[in-house]
């Protein structure tokens, strides 16, 4: 890895409150939960944490309020080595928070979240200085489109974490070079996952993938062949942030110039390792060697 690589990220940053339940309570009843775990989150912010831990320099722009939550979000990113000098703090504003309820049996989670009181911003061209990739989640729609257009003009490729189909998603997609989308996105975007991949590559996307959670992923290879990659066979504790971490792993492979198959395998392993611990960041590995050892020791699921 070239340690001079830089990934710039624009998107959500959150403070997550996580707990476990054995079963969801019926309406108007009480339910005692496990002790709360508090951790930083957000798709782009967490992907940048992955890259920092793997030795890639990162720069983040997002919005927080000048509240206690905003301070914790910023301190969490600073502790991980993410450059937040472009980050915006809204005076009198509130920061994004999420309450994440994890099913102890399945490790699946339900997320209740509130966005920051301000959810769009202006991007200075200096934010992209020296960047090798711009990573977006598309929540701040105007800012994402402006940043992607700016990146195109500067020759900086764009990666999109396509979690949801939003009002201006179709305007943003043609500006992206790499798109890794969720199963939910794919179902709303096209009639099948295969059709989603074909439509994305038809727009000029060079790397298109649909993640399927514990069922693995589908990716369009450069020759037009769609290949399936299974998930790793693990006992997951919590799947929160797995997709965010997968994106970080994909970007790492892209920066290294790896073939699609190698990149997806690496990203799949990185996300699986995250799922072994509670929260979106605690389980993120701290070196590529850790991930390689995991891949050597852990079997893939049979299809």
N, C-alpha and C positions, 0 to 999 in steps of 0.2 A: 504494500500500500504506500502510495506517495503521501507522506505526511503533510504535504502542502495543499492537499485537497481541502476545499471549503464548500459546505452545503449551507445555503441560506433557506430558512423556513418561515413561512407566513401562515398563521392560523390560530387555532384554539390553544389556550392554556387554562388549566383548571386545577382546583384543589378537590381531590376525591376523598369521600368518607365511605369506607367499605366495611361491610359486616356480613356474617353468615347466618342463614336460617335453614332449618330442616324442612320447613314447608311454609308457604305463604299463608298468612292469616286471612280469614274471611273478613269482609268489610265490617267495620265498627267493633272489632275485637283487638285485644292487645297481643303482642308477641315479643317475648324476651329474645334478644339477639346476643351474639358474641361481642367481645370488646371491639370497639371501632378501630380500624386502621386508617390513618390519614396520610395521603401521599399525593404528590403532584401528578397531573394527568393532562390529557389533550392529545389529539392525534399527531400533529406536527411536532409539538414540544417533546413528546415521548420518543418519536422517531429520531429526533436530534440527540436525545440522551443516548440512544443506542449507538449512534455514530460516534459521539464523543468517547464513549467507553471503548470503542474499537479503534480509536486513534485519529479520527477525522475531525477537523475543526468545523465548528458550526456557529451560525449566527441566526438569531430568532427575532421576529417581530410579531407581537400580539398585543392585546389590550387587557389591562387590569385596572381595577379601581384603587384608590388610595386607602383601602381598608386593610384589615389584618390578613384577610385571605390573600390579597394581592402581594403583600410582603412575603408571605409563606411561599407563594408560587414563584416569585422572583428569586428568593433565597435558594429554593430547591434547584432551579436552573443554574444559578451561579455555582452552587456546590458541585454540579456535574460538569462545569467548565464551559457551559453554553454562553456565548457572547450575547448579552441582552441590552447592549448599548442603544439599540434602535427601538426597544420596547416602549410602548406608550402607557402612561399612567393617567387615568382620568380623575381629576379633582372632584371629590364628592361622589364618585362612581362606585359601583359594586363589581366584584370580580366573578368569573364563572365558577360555579361549584357543582358537584355531582354527588348524589347519594346512590351508592351501588350495593345492591342486595344480591348476595351470591348464594346459589343453591348448593348446600354442602354435599349433596349426593352427586350432582351432575357437573358441578363447577361452572355452570352457565350463570349469567348474571342479568339482572334487570336494572336499568339506569334511569334515575330521575335527576334531571339536570336543569340548571338555569343559566342562561348565557350572561355575559358581562353586560352592564347597562349601556355600553357603547359597543357596536359590533362592526365598525368599518373604519378605515384609516387611509391616509395618504402615504404613498411609498416614495421615498427619495431614491434616486438612481444609485447613490452611494451605498445603499443597502446591498446591491448586487455586485459591488466591486470585488473582483477576485473570485467570485463564486463559480463553482463547477457545475452545480445543479441548484435549481430552485424547487423547493418542496412546498406543496399547497394542500389544504384540505377543502377549500372552496366555501367555507362558511361565510367569510367576509367576501361577498360576491364581487362587488365593485373593485375592491382592493386586489382580489385574486386575479381578475381579468387585467387590470392595469399592470400588475406585477408581471404577469405572464407575457403581456405585450412588450413590456420593457425588456424582459429576459430574451425574448425572440430577437429584438433589435440588437441586443448585445451578444447574441450567439450563445446564451446560457440555456441549456436544456431544462425542461420543466417536468417534474413528477407530480401527479395528482393522486391523492388518497380520496377516491370516489366512494364515500360512504353512503351518500344519499343523492337522489336526483333533485336538484334545486331549480329555482326559477330560471337561472341563467347558466345552468350546467352545460347546455348544448352550445352556448357561446364560448365557454371556457375550453371545452374538450379539443377543438381543433388547434388550440395553442399549446397543447401538451405533447411531449415526446414519450412519456412513460405514464401509463395509467394502471393502477392496481385498484380494482373495485370490489366492493362487498357483494355477497350473494343478494342482499336486499336491493342494492343499486341495479344489479344485472337484471333482476326480475322485473323491475320497473322500466328499464331502458330498452329491453328487447324481448322477443318471444322465447329465447333460450340463451343459455350461457355461451354457446358456440356462436350464436348470432351477435351477441354483445361483443365478443372478441373480433368478429369479422367487421362489424360496424366501426369499432374503434380503430382498427388498423386501416380501414378504408378512409379514415379522417387523417391518416398520416402518423398515427401513434406507432412508435417503434417497438414498444414493449407493452403488451396488454395482458392482464391476468385477472381472473376472477377467483377470490378466496372463498372457500366453502367451510370454514371452521374446522371441526374435527374430521370432516370428509376430505380435506386436502385442498387442492387448487387446480384450475385449468389455465393454461397459458398458450398463447399463440407464438409459435416458433418463427424465426425469420423466413423460413421457406414456406410458411402458410400452414404448416402442420400444427394441430392443436394437441398438446400433450397434457396428460394428467399426472399430478404428483400427490401421493398420499401424505397424510399427516404422520407424525411419529407416534409410536405406540407408548403413551405415557399415562400415568394416573394424574390427571390435571387437578390442581387445587383451585385455581381461579383463572378464567379466560379473559379477564379485564385487560385491555390494552394489547391483546395478542396481534390484532390487525395492525396497530400502530408500530409494534416491534417488527412485524413482517415487512412493513415498508422500509424501516431502517435497514434491515438485512438486504432487501432488494437494492437499495441505493448503494450500499457497500459493494455489492457484486457488480453493479453498473460502473462504479468508479474504478473498480479493478479490471474492467473489460472482460469479465467472465461470460461464457456462453449462458443462454437463458436457463438451461437445465441446472447448471451449477449454481447460478444465482438463486433460483427457486428453492433448491435443496438447502442452501445455506440459510435463506430467510425462513424457511419452514422450521429448521432446527432452532434458530434464534428465538422464534415465537414460542416453540414448544418449551424451551428452557424457562422463558418468562412465566409460563403457565404452572410451573412447579412451586411458585410462591404467590402470596397474596399481593394484589395491587398491580398497577401497570408497569412499575419500574423496578421493584425490589429484585425480581428474578432475572433481569437483563444481564447477560454475561459481560464480563469485563475484558475479554480478549478473544481474538479469532481462534486461538489455540483451544480455549474452553469449548468453543462451538465445534471445532473439528473433533475433539475427543468425544463430545456428546454424539456426534454423527457416527463415529466408529463404534460406540458402545450401545447405541439405542436402535432397536429395529423400527422399521416403518410398518404402519398398519397394512394388513392385507385388504385388498379392495373388496 
